[in-house]
């Protein structure tokens, strides 16, 4: 290959066009054999960066191909799916280095079906991780504390080891008895004692289990740089981490990234299928997520301006499949009844066991307990943060994500289940969908009379009908629609009479707007046409609405199952947790039918409750003891085998619902009584025909 940009490679022609699937966007399409990955990305509207124009100089177009069986996509990615490593890639690797498994998109060309991951650093519009830290004050009772001690000097007449005299000093001066230490700590002990003139500060880890205290580190003299911990919310789509001061509970830095396992499957069962169909697949999935955690920890330390060696603890919350894959356990048993966990209790282990090599080498990791085979440590963390067991009212807590965690309870009893909503709420499987990033539509309003939309994009405070909006978005553009945007768009379309209760989009004649455009035998609604400035046309298609219906039906059906178990027809309070809890309005969620009917004033957000629970466990060993006892009192309801789940799911396909009357919602919102004919692709019927009931 030369240094000149090229859209094709020298490959043998093939009769069939290969299928290319990009993650995390989920965009896919067929391209001509020999098309470069960079050209394929541009052809399919994928956010893949390039500054050098495809000359193999800037390396911004890096991608990671995945190989093997992908049951969800119905394809096998073979080792020769991309052209061979070439001289340009070798030269770049020799000079600057390419991470293992990466290819340059401008040099690698497509020769067969392939799944390609676009890492965050290769994306033009970086994702905004919305799992921000809760600002509530933490109860500080950390497992790791600092102790300043004066150690007796060695005496040849009373021989004893330096460690024994350090242990004696801790016992006498702080009543910390029976301490232990790793060999790596012993290796630096003598030097630090003498450097501090027999005065040192030690970090001692003592958890709630009564195990022997462990010395994690030692510094000469008085150590004043503090100690830190990481609270990690390991989601199936995104990973968020909060670097927390272990003395004050203050979050010093927070960040996140896409879970790199997405390239093996967007949902959990796809990843289980990958493991089942590809021997050794669990090792691949384990390796990529551990690397991501180590990289994230290092980045947070750099952002906060601290030495990463001062990070001495981590707490991790995650769903059961992520839990097992993080630990290096084959998750196959979680993909079939009886959904058996290899281990369900809380775990305390060295961070190095999880390859967290970028922090203190003696750091400890605490994994919160799992509740059951499909309800994991993330649900336990949500329970810890929201405390439904203390509520006088019947409280429904929904942690919205690719795999939703649902809690229902009060002082008398708490129930839990999970519901597989899929990635639609994250903007995946949506025609104009994208992850949350600057330029993505996040808010939508539609005038019910004119049917004209207005919207806001991430990073800009102005609405699209403001005179200065075009100038404000000149840098980012309007690039797509994220999860909160599509939720509001569908709900607004229902309130404006553009969509009927069954989810059908009306034609232009039926809706009195040319924004309803024919698309095959169905219709789509145009939100934004950016083609004049080289941007995309952003529409909501019939397929988009179907994807949202499937996701919200799973969410609602899970909640109804818990209500059935309690014998309740309604709930007193609804708490929305997770990234969506803070970014969609209760009204839109209820219009869509994501949540059961309740007074809108009683629907609130708990933000990233799973992350808050992780921080509580990081800052307090009492919180760890509390949740370990609490999970034993939570009753698990299994949606996968519940007889009524399908019944609830089907009824919940309607917007908001086929049979539940939603009186609280209808007291404040008017939903037009429209019904559109599914057969009229051009809308010629003008809305005169009604669907037969």
C-alpha positions, -999 to 999 in steps of 0.1 A, spaced: 0 0 0 12 35 -8 7 66 14 -20 78 -10 -56 75 3 -76 48 -12 -112 35 -7 -103 0 -20 -77 -27 -16 -63 -52 -40 -85 -82 -31 -100 -109 -53 -136 -100 -64 -164 -119 -47 -200 -124 -59 -216 -116 -26 -211 -83 -8 -198 -88 28 -219 -77 57 -201 -51 79 -214 -45 115 -200 -16 135 -202 -14 173 -211 3 195 -233 22 170 -249 -10 158 -249 3 122 -246 -23 95 -247 -27 58 -232 -46 28 -202 -32 10 -183 -42 -21 -154 -66 -14 -121 -47 -11 -137 -16 4 -116 -1 31 -130 -1 66 -128 37 67 -148 40 34 -173 14 47 -177 35 79 -184 66 58 -208 48 36 -228 35 65 -227 68 85 -204 54 112 -186 79 135 -149 69 126 -123 96 128 -96 104 102 -73 134 99 -47 123 74 -73 115 47 -66 77 48 -28 78 44 -21 57 75 -4 86 93 -27 98 120 -40 64 133 -73 80 143 -92 54 123 -83 24 145 -108 -4 148 -108 -37 165 -122 -67 145 -138 -96 163 -138 -132 149 -160 -163 155 -197 -171 156 -221 -143 163 -255 -160 167 -275 -128 171 -262 -114 139 -265 -148 121 -229 -147 108 -195 -162 112 -165 -139 111 -135 -158 96 -99 -150 102 -96 -137 66 -125 -113 69 -101 -83 65 -72 -79 42 -38 -89 56 -17 -67 78 2 -44 54 34 -24 53 18 9 63 3 -7 94 36 -23 102 55 10 98 31 28 121 33 0 146 71 1 146 71 38 151 42 45 175 27 12 184 -8 -2 178 -27 -19 206 -30 -56 202 -57 -66 179 -62 -31 164 -62 -23 126 -60 9 107 -94 15 91 -78 32 61 -56 2 54 -77 -28 64 -101 -38 37 -133 -59 39 -132 -93 23 -158 -111 43 -186 -106 69 -170 -88 99 -179 -72 132 -158 -41 139 -156 -21 172 -148 16 170 -130 24 203 -138 58 220 -105 74 208 -115 67 172 -149 83 174 -153 119 162 -180 126 187 -170 111 220 -198 95 241 -211 114 271 -212 89 300 -243 100 319 -238 79 350 -227 109 371 -221 107 408 -248 114 433 -239 144 454 -254 130 486 -230 129 516 -215 96 524 -214 80 558 -177 75 563 -166 42 578 -141 29 552 -123 -4 553 -89 12 547 -76 38 571 -43 56 577 -24 51 610 7 71 620 29 50 643 63 52 661 81 19 658 107 7 683 142 6 668 159 -28 665 178 -40 695 204 -68 691 198 -78 727 161 -83 721 159 -96 686 127 -93 666 118 -85 631 109 -50 618 74 -62 609 68 -77 643 77 -44 660 55 -25 635 26 -48 644 33 -43 681 32 -5 676 -2 -7 658 -16 -28 686 -3 -5 714 -10 28 698 -42 21 678 -55 -12 691 -52 -27 656 -42 -63 663 -32 -93 643 -21 -75 611 -8 -93 581 11 -82 550 19 -94 515 55 -102 506 55 -71 483 49 -49 513 76 -66 534 100 -59 505 97 -21 511 92 -22 549 128 -18 561 137 11 537 106 31 547 111 26 584 146 39 583 138 67 559 111 79 583 135 75 613 111 49 627 80 70 622 58 58 595 22 59 582 5 27 572 -27 20 553 -45 -8 570 -75 -27 555 -101 -40 580 -134 -51 566 -167 -61 583 -160 -98 583 -136 -100 612 -107 -112 590 -72 -103 600 -63 -67 591 -39 -63 562 -13 -36 557 -17 -23 522 11 3 521 36 22 541 51 57 539 80 73 558 69 99 583 34 115 582 16 107 549 -6 136 539 -15 128 503 -46 109 512 -61 75 502 -86 69 474 -110 42 462 -128 35 430 -166 28 429 -173 11 396 -206 5 379 -199 -22 353 -228 -21 330 -234 -42 300 -233 -11 277 -213 15 297 -188 14 325 -187 43 350 -162 49 378 -159 74 406 -126 82 422 -134 89 458 -115 103 487 -116 76 514 -114 102 542 -141 127 531 -162 107 505 -157 134 480 -156 124 443 -123 136 429 -130 125 393 -156 106 375 -156 92 340 -167 63 319 -164 45 287 -183 20 265 -181 -16 276 -158 -31 249 -177 -64 252 -203 -48 230 -185 -60 199 -193 -96 210 -230 -88 215 -251 -58 225 -272 -77 250 -262 -102 277 -276 -133 260 -257 -125 228 -225 -126 248 -235 -158 265 -242 -172 230 -208 -160 218 -191 -179 247 -212 -211 239 -203 -210 202 -167 -200 205 -144 -221 227 -124 -198 249 -148 -170 242 -152 -162 279 -114 -155 282 -117 -129 254 -147 -112 271 -129 -113 304 -97 -99 290 -112 -69 272 -133 -58 302 -104 -61 327 -82 -40 303 -110 -14 302 -112 -12 340 -74 -8 343 -73 19 316 -102 37 332 -85 37 367 -53 51 352 -72 78 334 -91 89 365 -59 91 385 -44 113 358 -75 135 357 -74 140 394 -37 146 395 -29 118 420 -5 89 421 -25 58 410 -7 39 438 -29 58 463 -59 40 450 -61 12 475 -97 -1 472 -123 -7 446 -160 -17 448 -177 -31 418 -214 -36 410 -226 -54 379 -253 -78 366 -247 -116 369 -233 -121 334 -209 -93 338 -200 -105 373 -191 -139 360 -172 -126 330 -152 -102 351 -142 -130 374 -133 -153 345 -162 -176 350 -181 -192 321 -216 -176 321 -232 -204 301 -253 -216 331 -268 -182 334 -283 -186 299 -306 -215 307 -328 -225 336 -323 -227 365 -299 -198 359 -274 -209 384 -247 -186 397 -212 -199 404 -211 -177 434 -237 -153 448 -222 -139 480 -201 -108 482 -164 -113 474 -134 -96 488 -102 -103 468 -69 -87 457 -74 -62 429 -46 -80 410 -69 -110 407 -89 -89 383 -58 -76 365 -63 -41 380 -26 -34 376 -28 3 372 -35 10 409 -18 0 442 -4 -35 438 -19 -45 471 -53 -29 466 -84 -48 476 -116 -53 456 -151 -58 470 -179 -71 447 -214 -66 461 -235 -98 464 -258 -109 436 -295 -114 445 -302 -143 420 -293 -156 386 -307 -127 367 -307 -101 394 -271 -91 402 -249 -69 423 -261 -38 405 -297 -45 417 -282 -50 452 -265 -16 449 -298 1 438 -315 -14 468 -287 -1 491 -291 34 476 -329 37 475 -338 16 506 -373 4 496 -374 -17 527 -377 15 548 -406 29 528 -441 33 542 -454 36 506 -453 9 480 -423 20 461 -413 8 425 -376 13 416 -366 8 380 -330 10 369 -334 15 332 -307 0 310 -299 -27 285 -309 -51 312 -334 -34 335 -334 -41 373 -367 -36 390 -375 -35 428 -409 -32 444 -414 -30 481 -421 -13 514 -414 -21 550 -432 -54 548 -415 -70 518 -392 -63 488 -394 -81 455 -369 -80 426 -366 -90 390 -347 -82 358 -362 -76 324 -342 -78 291 -350 -44 275 -322 -46 250 -301 -17 237 -328 5 221 -330 28 251 -292 34 245 -299 46 210 -289 13 194 -312 -5 169 -326 30 160 -323 41 124 -308 75 133 -297 64 168 -264 70 184 -248 69 218 -250 100 239 -225 124 225 -223 161 216 -246 167 186 -271 140 195 -307 150 199 -317 145 236 -349 165 240 -379 167 216 -411 186 216 -438 185 189 -465 211 185 -498 191 185 -515 216 161 -487 223 135 -470 189 140 -437 208 139 -408 196 161 -382 214 180 -353 198 198 -322 202 218 -288 184 213 -263 174 239 -238 202 247 -261 230 235 -287 247 258 -307 263 230 -337 247 213 -336 242 176 -361 270 169 -339 296 185 -323 321 162 -288 313 174 -292 275 173 -275 270 139 -244 290 149 -243 271 183 -242 237 166 -218 246 138 -190 227 154 -207 195 164 -236 195 139 -268 176 146 -256 140 143 -284 117 154 -307 109 183 -297 92 215 -318 71 239 -335 99 258 -342 117 226 -360 87 209 -381 81 240 -393 117 241 -398 117 203 -421 87 203 -440 100 233 -444 134 217 -456 118 185 -483 100 204 -494 132 221 -494 150 188 -516 124 171 -488 113 147 -488 78 162 -518 58 172 -521 36 203 -509 5 184 -477 24 175 -485 30 138 -472 63 122 -499 80 101 -495 92 66 -492 129 56 -530 129 47 -539 112 80 -517 135 102 -519 168 82 -481 172 80 -456 165 52 -432 155 79 -450 121 78 -431 105 49 -438 72 31 -412 46 37 -421 14 19 -454 2 33 -451 23 64 -442 59 72 -416 78 91 -416 112 108 -389 138 99 -374 155 129 -344 172 112 -331 175 77 -294 184 78 -285 175 42 -282 212 32 -251 215 54 -239 179 47 -256 164 78 -280 135 81 -317 133 78 -330 123 112 -363 105 112 -383 82 135 -392 52 115 -419 25 120 -390 1 129 -377 26 155 -411 27 172 -413 -11 172 -379 -13 188 -390 11 216 -423 -8 220 -404 -40 226 -380 -24 251 -407 -6 270 -430 -36 270 -403 -57 287 -398 -30 313 -435 -26 320 -442 -64 321 -414 -69 346 -430 -42 369 -464 -57 365 -451 -92 375 -439 -78 408 -472 -60 413 -490 -93 407 -468 -109 433 -478 -82 458 -514 -83 448 -512 -46 439 -530 -28 410 -511 4 415 -480 18 432 -476 48 454 -442 60 442 -420 54 411 -382 60 413 -363 60 380 -327 51 384 -298 48 359 -287 72 332 -323 76 319 -337 84 353 -321 117 352 -326 125 315 -362 117 307 -393 134 321 -418 113 341 -445 125 317 -428 111 286 -420 78 304 -456 74 314 -470 84 280 -448 58 264 -460 32 289 -425 25 303 -438 27 339 -471 20 356 -496 48 361 -490 69 392 -493 106 402 -466 124 382 -456 143 413 -447 109 428 -423 99 400 -388 109 408 -352 103 397 -325 86 418 -298 92 392 -272 65 390 -284 46 420 -262 16 412 -231 38 412 -243 55 444 -246 21 460 -211 12 449 -198 44 466 -218 37 498 -201 3 500 -167 18 492 -171 44 520 -187 23 547 -181 -13 558 -214 -10 577 -231 -5 543 -215 -37 531 -228 -56 561 -262 -40 555 -266 -51 519 -252 -86 525 -279 -91 551 -305 -73 530 -302 -94 498 -313 -124 518 -346 -107 525 -353 -98 489 -377 -121 470 -367 -129 434 -393 -132 407 -380 -149 375 -394 -132 344 -380 -158 321 -404 -185 333 -433 -165 347 -465 -176 330 -480 -141 329 -449 -123 315 -459 -128 279 -495 -117 286 -482 -85 302 -457 -80 275 -483 -81 247 -507 -58 264 -479 -33 271 -471 -30 234 -498 -4 230 -489 32 238 -493 36 267 -512 3 273 -539 -19 258 -559 -25 290 -545 -4 319 -565 29 319 -538 52 332 -562 76 350 -534 96 367 -517 102 333 -550 111 315 -558 137 342 -529 158 330 -523 147 294 -547 143 264 -539 114 241 -556 118 207 -581 90 197 -565 82 163 -562 49 145 -542 45 113 -545 18 86 -514 -3 84 -519 -11 48 -519 23 32 -483 29 23 -490 62 5 -516 74 29 -542 76 1 -570 66 23 -567 99 40 -574 83 74 -610 74 64 -604 36 70 -601 24 105 -586 -7 118 -611 -34 125 -615 -42 162 
